[in-house]
Amino acid sequence: MKTADLIDDHADKLQLVHLPFRKFGTKEFVGGVIETVKCFEDNSTIRELLKSPGEGRILVVDGGASTRIAILGDRMAGWAIDNGWQGLIINGAIRDSVEVDEMDIAVFALGTSPVKSAKENWGKFGCEISFGGVIFESGQYVYADADGVLYSPVNLV
């Protein structure tokens, strides 16, 4: 499966998440149901979710486009793998990028930062979020690979 093929076949059902994501992890493609998180420079809610069963979902995080503070690192990516999350799409930064890039996951982020996040429980999940020209809702779908991230209200695979 490739995003290029999906957009060729289903352009009327897909939206491009128009951001300059960098891809990390060894998974070449992820696609499926999303869970949403809204947070800014605080990864408490992300940590909580990644420690719970992912059931093959993809975590879509609106981190306010901050590349000053990382909201995901290698430990959290490990929890995601252990708990059955396919990957993460982050409107923000990660750290431990070399380690994350070697893990069996797909992480899309705007960049990297060595600075760890706050842990003040400032985030919320399951809410509508918006970035890259797309409004995301939990329970809808994303498809992502090295070519980009696509959003759909319906399952296409």
Sine and cosine of phi, psi and omega as CSV:
sin_phi,cos_phi,sin_psi,cos_psi,sin_omega,cos_omega
0.00,0.00,0.65,-0.76,0.03,-1.00
-0.66,-0.75,0.55,-0.83,0.03,-1.00
-0.90,0.43,-0.55,0.83,0.01,-1.00
-0.88,0.48,-0.67,0.74,0.03,-1.00
-0.93,0.38,-0.65,0.76,0.02,-1.00
-0.87,0.49,-0.72,0.69,-0.03,-1.00
-0.93,0.37,-0.55,0.83,0.06,-1.00
-0.89,0.46,-0.65,0.76,-0.08,-1.00
-1.00,0.03,-0.39,0.92,-0.13,-0.99
-0.67,-0.75,0.62,0.78,-0.07,-1.00
-0.84,0.55,-0.51,0.86,-0.03,-1.00
-0.96,0.29,-0.24,0.97,-0.04,-1.00
-0.93,-0.36,0.04,1.00,-0.10,-0.99
-0.83,-0.56,0.50,-0.87,0.14,-0.99
-0.83,-0.56,0.69,-0.72,0.11,-0.99
-0.98,0.21,0.76,-0.65,0.13,-0.99
-0.99,0.11,0.98,-0.20,-0.20,-0.98
-1.00,0.07,0.98,0.18,0.07,-1.00
-0.63,-0.78,0.44,-0.90,-0.01,-1.00
-0.99,0.11,0.93,0.36,-0.03,-1.00
-0.93,0.37,0.54,-0.84,0.24,-0.97
-0.97,-0.26,0.66,-0.76,-0.01,-1.00
-0.98,-0.18,0.69,-0.72,0.06,-1.00
-0.78,-0.63,0.48,-0.88,0.03,-1.00
0.98,-0.20,0.31,-0.95,-0.09,-1.00
-1.00,0.02,-0.26,0.97,0.06,-1.00
-0.92,0.39,0.79,-0.61,-0.05,-1.00
-0.99,0.15,-0.48,0.88,-0.05,-1.00
-0.56,-0.83,0.63,-0.78,0.19,-0.98
-0.74,-0.67,0.53,-0.85,0.04,-1.00
-0.34,-0.94,0.70,-0.72,0.04,-1.00
0.36,-0.93,-0.29,-0.96,-0.07,-1.00
-0.94,0.34,0.59,-0.80,-0.01,-1.00
-0.94,-0.33,0.43,-0.90,0.25,-0.97
-0.86,-0.50,0.66,-0.75,-0.05,-1.00
-0.96,-0.28,0.49,-0.87,0.10,-1.00
-0.65,-0.76,0.67,-0.75,0.13,-0.99
-0.87,-0.49,0.84,-0.55,0.01,-1.00
-0.41,-0.91,0.30,-0.95,0.06,-1.00
-0.67,-0.74,0.94,-0.33,0.05,-1.00
0.84,0.54,0.45,0.89,0.03,-1.00
-0.59,-0.81,0.87,-0.49,-0.08,-1.00
-0.98,-0.21,0.27,0.96,-0.05,-1.00
-0.82,0.57,-0.72,0.69,-0.04,-1.00
-0.94,0.35,-0.61,0.79,0.06,-1.00
-0.88,0.47,-0.72,0.69,0.01,-1.00
-0.84,0.55,-0.72,0.69,-0.01,-1.00
-0.87,0.50,-0.73,0.69,-0.02,-1.00
-0.92,0.40,-0.68,0.73,-0.05,-1.00
-0.93,0.36,-0.30,0.95,0.09,-1.00
-1.00,0.07,-0.06,1.00,0.01,-1.00
-0.96,-0.27,0.26,-0.97,-0.02,-1.00
-0.87,0.50,0.82,-0.57,0.00,-1.00
-1.00,0.09,-0.45,0.89,0.04,-1.00
0.77,0.63,0.62,0.78,0.05,-1.00
0.98,0.21,0.12,0.99,-0.01,-1.00
-0.97,0.22,0.17,-0.98,0.06,-1.00
-0.86,-0.50,0.78,-0.62,-0.02,-1.00
-1.00,0.03,0.86,-0.52,0.03,-1.00
-0.95,-0.30,0.87,-0.50,-0.16,-0.99
-0.87,-0.49,0.84,-0.55,0.16,-0.99
-1.00,-0.06,0.99,-0.15,0.03,-1.00
-1.00,-0.09,0.36,0.93,0.05,-1.00
0.93,0.37,0.30,0.95,0.01,-1.00
0.90,0.44,0.33,0.94,0.01,-1.00
-0.97,0.26,0.81,-0.59,0.15,-0.99
-0.94,-0.35,0.21,0.98,0.03,-1.00
-0.99,0.13,-0.58,0.82,-0.08,-1.00
-0.81,-0.59,0.74,-0.67,0.05,-1.00
-0.99,0.15,0.68,-0.73,0.02,-1.00
-0.92,-0.40,0.13,0.99,0.10,-0.99
-0.51,-0.86,0.65,-0.76,0.09,-1.00
-0.71,-0.70,-0.10,-0.99,-0.08,-1.00
-0.90,0.44,-0.58,0.81,0.02,-1.00
-0.89,0.45,-0.72,0.69,0.01,-1.00
-0.92,0.39,-0.62,0.79,0.06,-1.00
-0.88,0.47,-0.60,0.80,0.07,-1.00
-0.89,0.45,-0.65,0.76,0.06,-1.00
-0.89,0.45,-0.64,0.77,0.02,-1.00
-0.86,0.52,-0.73,0.68,0.01,-1.00
-0.89,0.46,-0.76,0.65,-0.04,-1.00
-0.87,0.50,-0.49,0.87,-0.08,-1.00
-0.97,-0.25,0.21,0.98,0.17,-0.99
0.99,0.12,0.41,0.91,0.12,-0.99
-1.00,0.06,0.69,-0.73,0.03,-1.00
-0.96,0.29,-0.63,0.78,-0.08,-1.00
0.03,-1.00,-0.09,-1.00,-0.01,-1.00
-0.67,-0.74,0.58,-0.81,0.14,-0.99
-0.86,-0.50,0.89,-0.45,-0.19,-0.98
-0.85,-0.53,0.87,-0.49,0.15,-0.99
-0.99,0.10,0.95,0.33,-0.10,-0.99
0.14,-0.99,-0.33,-0.94,-0.12,-0.99
-0.91,-0.42,0.37,-0.93,0.13,-0.99
-0.85,-0.53,0.16,-0.99,0.14,-0.99
-0.75,-0.66,0.02,-1.00,-0.08,-1.00
0.82,0.57,0.63,0.78,-0.15,-0.99
-0.89,0.45,-0.56,0.83,0.02,-1.00
-0.90,0.43,-0.70,0.71,0.02,-1.00
-0.92,0.39,-0.71,0.71,0.01,-1.00
-0.87,0.49,-0.62,0.78,-0.03,-1.00
-0.90,0.44,-0.35,0.94,0.00,-1.00
-0.99,-0.11,0.03,1.00,-0.08,-1.00
-1.00,-0.09,0.40,-0.91,-0.02,-1.00
-0.99,0.15,0.94,0.34,-0.04,-1.00
-0.39,-0.92,0.26,-0.97,0.15,-0.99
-0.86,-0.51,0.85,-0.53,0.03,-1.00
-0.82,-0.57,0.79,-0.61,0.04,-1.00
-0.91,-0.42,0.83,-0.56,-0.05,-1.00
-0.60,-0.80,0.28,-0.96,0.00,-1.00
-0.97,0.23,-0.40,0.91,-0.02,-1.00
0.07,-1.00,-0.31,-0.95,-0.04,-1.00
-0.77,-0.64,0.39,-0.92,0.10,-0.99
-0.42,-0.91,0.64,-0.77,0.05,-1.00
-0.98,0.19,-0.14,0.99,-0.12,-0.99
-0.99,0.13,0.80,-0.60,0.00,-1.00
-0.98,0.19,0.36,-0.93,-0.10,-1.00
-1.00,0.08,0.20,-0.98,0.14,-0.99
-0.95,0.30,0.29,-0.96,0.04,-1.00
-0.70,-0.71,0.91,0.41,-0.09,-1.00
-0.92,-0.38,0.16,0.99,-0.01,-1.00
0.87,0.50,0.70,0.72,-0.01,-1.00
-1.00,0.07,-0.14,0.99,-0.10,-1.00
-1.00,-0.08,0.15,-0.99,0.14,-0.99
-0.58,-0.81,0.43,-0.91,-0.01,-1.00
-0.83,-0.56,0.26,-0.96,0.00,-1.00
0.97,0.25,0.23,0.97,-0.04,-1.00
-0.97,-0.24,0.30,-0.95,0.10,-1.00
-0.95,0.32,0.73,-0.69,0.05,-1.00
-0.76,-0.65,0.31,-0.95,-0.05,-1.00
-0.58,-0.81,0.78,-0.62,0.16,-0.99
-0.26,-0.96,0.37,-0.93,0.02,-1.00
0.88,0.47,0.43,0.90,0.02,-1.00
0.98,0.17,0.21,0.98,-0.06,-1.00
-0.80,-0.60,0.62,-0.78,0.16,-0.99
-0.98,-0.20,0.87,-0.49,-0.04,-1.00
-0.98,-0.18,0.62,-0.79,0.12,-0.99
-0.76,-0.65,0.65,-0.76,0.08,-1.00
-0.83,0.56,0.61,-0.79,0.02,-1.00
1.00,-0.03,-0.15,0.99,0.07,-1.00
-1.00,-0.09,-0.31,-0.95,-0.26,-0.97
-0.75,-0.66,0.55,-0.84,0.18,-0.98
-0.74,-0.67,0.43,-0.90,0.05,-1.00
-0.69,-0.73,0.76,-0.65,-0.12,-0.99
-0.53,-0.85,0.61,-0.79,0.14,-0.99
-0.45,-0.89,-0.20,-0.98,-0.07,-1.00
-0.87,0.49,-0.35,0.94,0.00,-1.00
-0.99,0.12,-0.33,0.94,0.01,-1.00
0.45,-0.89,-0.06,-1.00,-0.04,-1.00
-0.86,-0.51,0.76,-0.65,0.00,-1.00
-0.86,-0.51,0.58,-0.82,0.00,-1.00
-0.87,-0.48,0.60,-0.80,0.06,-1.00
-0.55,-0.83,0.61,-0.79,0.10,-1.00
-0.97,0.23,-0.20,0.98,-0.02,-1.00
-0.81,-0.58,0.41,-0.91,0.04,-1.00
-0.97,0.26,0.77,-0.64,-0.03,-1.00
-0.91,-0.42,0.00,1.00,0.02,-1.00
-0.82,-0.57,0.00,0.00,0.00,0.00
